Amino acid sequence: MAQFRERFAQYQVENVERGKLLLGADPTLMLQRGDVIALGGSLAALTSHMGVLGPEMPDARALDIPLDQAEIVVTHRDAIGRALKDFSGSTIAGKFN
């Protein structure tokens, strides 16, 4: 998983389905041929490279991922005047290292 994330940093792995198992997206998970990977990312990333990783699959089970929502108050003065998208590459935006 770590190598996949390094090679395809524009995507966020949300879930992996292997057969009848849903494995989540633990960084130590070893991907195997035939795994179905539920990806997240920007619309541009998800549509401009379609087919590079494999065919898109309408797999509702793999995509059944609970989503979190929170209100965030930014109080650091360095954030003043910056667009939210400026933070998309930081660890606070859900990227995994």
Buried (B, 14 or more C-beta within 10 A) or exposed (E): BEEBBEEBEEBBBBBBBBEEEBBEBEEEBEBEEEBBBBBBBEEEBBEEEEEEEEEEEEEEEBBEEEEEEEEEEEEEEEEEEEEEEEBEEEEEEEEEE
